[in-house]
Amino acid sequence: MAGSTAHGADHWESLTATLLITKSDLNPDDLTQRLGTPPDFSRSADADAGARFRGGVGCWALRTAGDDVPGALGALLPRVAPLTGELAALRAEGHRVQINVAGGVDRGRRLTVPAEILARVAGLGLPLSFTTESAADNGTEEFLDSLARPAPPART
C-alpha cells in the first residue's frame, strides 16, 4: 500500500500493548502482591460506580506505549515474561489473562508483525488480540472493559 511501512508505524496513533487480567472477584492489591509488580492500571470489582472498570469485574493491567507494534510489544514482553508461572496459575483459577495491542489506525491499512515478536508472545502461552480505536475514544476504562468481554464462540 502506498505510504505503508514494514511495521505499519505511520498508521497507528496512541499505540499501546497491554497485559490485561480480569475476573469477577479480582482484588488488585492481592494480585499486585502475588505478582510482585505494581499495575499501570487497576480497578476492583467492587469499586464505586464512578471508578469501576466494569460492574462486577475487576482488572489489573500492565501497559506500554510504542511508535510501532514491535516496539510496544517489545517493551511489554520483558515485563510479562517473569510472570508466566503466576499468569498460568491465574488462568487455571479462572482469571482471564490476555495481551492486547491497541491504537488508532486508518481503515484498510495492513499490519505486519515480525515472526520473532509473535514467537515471543506465543512462548508466553497467552492470547494476543489487536483492537483498533475510533476517533471517538471513550477513555481507558471503557476501552479496557471492551477487551474483557468474552470472545464470541468459534464457528465450526
C-alpha positions in Angstrom: 0.0 0.0 0.0 1.2 3.5 -0.7 2.7 5.1 2.4 2.9 1.9 4.4 6.0 0.8 6.3 7.3 -2.6 7.2 5.5 -2.5 10.6 2.7 0.0 9.9 4.3 2.5 12.3 2.9 5.5 10.4 -0.7 4.3 10.6 -1.1 3.8 14.4 -1.9 6.6 16.9 -1.8 6.2 20.7 -0.3 2.7 20.3 -0.3 0.5 23.4 0.4 -3.1 24.3 -1.4 -4.3 27.5 -1.3 -7.4 29.7 -4.9 -7.4 31.0 -6.0 -9.7 33.8 -9.7 -9.7 34.7 -12.1 -11.7 37.0 -15.3 -11.0 38.9 -13.7 -11.3 42.3 -10.3 -9.8 41.4 -8.7 -7.8 44.1 -5.9 -5.6 42.5 -4.0 -5.2 45.8 -3.8 -9.0 46.3 -2.9 -9.5 42.7 -0.1 -6.9 42.9 1.3 -8.7 46.0 1.1 -12.1 44.3 2.8 -10.9 41.0 5.3 -8.7 42.8 4.9 -5.8 40.5 2.6 -2.8 40.5 0.0 -2.4 37.7 -0.2 0.6 35.4 -4.0 0.5 35.7 -6.3 -1.4 38.1 -9.8 -1.4 39.4 -11.5 -3.7 41.9 -14.8 -5.5 41.1 -16.5 -3.7 44.0 -15.2 -0.2 43.3 -17.6 2.7 43.4 -19.7 3.1 40.2 -17.7 6.1 39.1 -14.4 4.3 39.4 -15.2 0.8 38.5 -13.7 -1.0 35.5 -16.9 -2.8 34.6 -19.7 -3.7 37.0 -18.8 -6.8 38.9 -15.4 -7.2 37.1 -12.0 -6.3 38.5 -9.0 -5.7 36.3 -5.2 -5.4 36.6 -3.1 -4.2 33.7 0.5 -3.6 32.6 0.6 -1.1 29.7 3.4 0.1 27.4 3.4 2.5 24.6 5.4 2.5 21.4 5.8 4.0 18.0 5.1 0.7 16.3 3.7 -2.7 17.2 7.1 -4.5 17.6 8.2 -1.6 19.8 5.1 -1.7 22.0 5.2 -5.4 22.4 9.0 -5.4 22.8 8.6 -3.1 25.7 5.8 -5.1 27.3 7.1 -8.7 26.9 10.1 -8.3 29.3 7.7 -7.1 32.0 5.4 -10.1 31.4 7.9 -12.9 30.9 8.9 -13.2 34.6 5.2 -13.5 35.5 4.4 -16.5 33.2 4.2 -19.1 36.0 1.8 -17.0 38.1 -0.2 -16.0 34.9 -0.7 -19.7 34.1 -1.9 -20.3 37.7 -4.2 -17.3 37.4 -5.7 -18.7 34.2 -6.2 -22.1 35.9 -8.0 -20.3 38.7 -10.4 -18.7 36.2 -8.8 -15.3 35.6 -8.9 -14.0 32.0 -5.4 -13.2 31.0 -4.5 -11.7 27.6 -2.2 -9.4 25.7 -3.8 -6.8 23.6 -2.3 -4.3 21.1 -4.5 -1.3 20.6 -4.4 2.1 18.8 -6.0 4.3 16.2 -5.5 3.1 12.7 -6.7 4.1 9.3 -9.2 1.9 7.6 -7.8 -0.6 5.1 -4.2 -0.5 6.3 -2.1 -3.5 6.6 -0.2 -4.6 9.7 2.9 -6.7 9.8 4.3 -8.2 13.0 7.7 -9.8 12.8 7.7 -13.6 13.4 10.3 -13.1 16.2 7.8 -10.9 18.2 4.9 -13.4 17.6 7.2 -16.3 18.7 8.0 -14.4 21.9 4.3 -13.8 22.6 3.4 -17.4 21.8 6.1 -18.5 24.2 4.2 -16.9 27.0 1.1 -19.0 26.2 -1.2 -16.1 26.3 -3.9 -15.0 23.8 -2.9 -12.0 21.7 -5.5 -9.7 20.3 -5.5 -6.5 18.2 -8.0 -3.7 18.8 -8.4 -0.6 16.8 -9.9 2.5 18.3 -12.1 5.1 16.5 -11.5 8.8 16.7 -14.4 8.9 19.2 -12.5 7.2 22.1 -14.4 6.7 25.3 -11.4 6.5 27.6 -9.3 3.9 29.3 -11.9 2.2 31.4 -14.4 1.8 28.6 -11.7 0.6 26.3 -10.3 -2.0 28.8 -13.9 -3.0 29.5 -14.3 -3.9 25.8 -11.2 -6.1 26.0 -12.6 -8.1 29.0 -15.8 -9.2 27.2 -15.7 -12.8 26.2 -15.0 -13.6 22.6 -17.8 -15.0 20.6 -17.8 -18.7 20.2 -15.7 -20.1 17.4 -17.5 -21.2 14.3 -17.0 -24.8 13.2 
